[in-house]
Amino acid sequence: MTDVRTLGRKDSWEGVRAVVAGFGASGYAAADNLTHLGASVTVLAENATAAQLERAELLEILGATVHLHAGATDQLPDDVDLVVTSPGFRPDAPLLAQAGERGVPVWGEVELAWRLRDPDHPAPWLCVTGTNGKTTTVQMLDSILRAAGLRSVAAGNVGLPLTEAVMDPEPYDVLAVELSSFQLHYVSTMAAESSAVLNIAEDHLDWYSGEAGMAGYARDKGRIYEGVERACVYNVADPATEELVREADVVEGARAIGFTLGIPSVGMVGVVDDILVDRAFIDERQTSAAELCAVSDLASPAPHFVANALAAAALALAHGISRSAVREGLRAFRPDGHRIAVVAEHEGVTWVDDSKATNPHAAQSSLAAYDPVVWVAGGLAKGATFDELVQQVGSRLRAVVLIGRDRAVIAEALARHAPDVPVIQVTAGETGPVDGADLMGRVVGAAAAAARPGDTVLLAPGCASMDQFTDYAARGDAFAAAVRAAIEQGRTPHD
């Protein structure tokens, strides 16, 4: 059995027998690069799309073995030196359990990428995790880095797979890296230049089951701080993130930097009179703060959006980026679709698509930006509860329109904590294949009937989408299309 723990980019991987479990974007990237390094690669996955089948053919031409069928991941092959797993595999999955019993190292694609960095041009990693806001923050950070003239890319859980980024023939100057808790679970040697944990809230409890639960989820998030060289960025409003900084083993001299929507203390970035300011990276921080940009410069004034901008700014400033580049990058940034995206404004009602809000914490952040609001929610709750959310935002709710398999969980929380709020449950498409257009047509009709001029109708489901849609983007697209169709057909009247 070859000891892979000492191997890097410039070592020979000839004779290494690697299994890649899962064949999404990161799985393909891992398999492709390991094959090019000379390893003997076997890919195992339970199913495949047409595009994945095409990629499988390419890998087989290069010499890899690919098995994409039901049961393919039940049994670990004999004589394996390394397993590179998709973050979708829980640690107790049969394949990984067998690897553990045999003493076979299990890495994620993130760990593999860290070990394959070019020792002559090791681009620093600026890493972000959290229950919500990761993608937006990383994309903001990438925008800032590019504004500073650096060759940067958003990578990891968003954008480019990390193995592709580190193996690029033209080295990057720096990487803006999004990491999920699942990805962090499988890292062991990664050490970022600076890292941020945006928030810790109940999510993915279907993955973190048993005794670990939230503690296991938070522990995996906290791995992002291990070995940090410059700055551990935390959320002042979320003490759990600061506690993770305290528990981390970092390089001597690394700083804890807080971000806050209030007036910042020394060593923080924050907001003063609707101006984002730095009181962490200036010499005069004991007595003053430096302006970064105005809230009005951002694509949205929503509190969670401003918080994301502050976290991105802190990571960039820790890397040595100028305040002018921070300002330019934040001004230039525009979020992807389905993130607090205004679909339409009609007869005094604003329709907003935040389909990316796939857990209660994200939905609560979105709801906090609007009042009064007709809330469209529901889907797959993933074991989460909604009591705290309803307690916090119940007074803002004009009405609630519920969809999806776990809508009863939300309805029960509303009955307990906001019993006077009207609740409309839309059940279209649950007895057979889901017709997204029909479902959202009914949702929009119900929301339009409940809304009043000055209200916002907000799709912030607080749940995953896969019970009725292929993903959150498809859910958001269906909502937006239904809103536009209703307006065109005159089906959104208000007295």
Buried (B, 14 or more C-beta within 10 A) or exposed (E): EBEBEEBEBEBEBEEBBBBBBBBBBBBBBBBBBBBEBBBBBBBBBBEBEEEBEEBBEBBEEEEBBBBBEEEBBEEBBEEBBBBBBBBBBBBEBEBBBBBBEEEBBBBBBBBBBBBBBBEEEEBBBBBBBBBBBBBBBBBBBBBBBBBBEBBBBBBBBBBBBBBBBBBBEEBBBBBBBBBBBBBBBBBBEBBBBBBBBBBBBBBBBEBBEEEBEBEBBBBBBBBBBBBBBBBBBBBBBBEBBBBBBEEBEBEEEBBBBBBBBEEBEEEBBBBEEEBBBBBBBBEEBEEEBBEBBBBEBBBBEBBBBBBBBBBBBBBBBBBEBEBEBBBBBBBBBEBEBBBBBEBBEBEEBBBBBBBBBBBBBBBBBBBBBBBBBBBBBBBBBBBBBBBBBBBBBBEBBBBBBBBBBBBEBBBBBBEEBBEEBBBBBBEBBBEEEBBBBBBBBBBBBBBBBBBBEEBBBBBBBBBBBBBBBEBBBBBBBBBBBBBBBBBEEEBBEBE
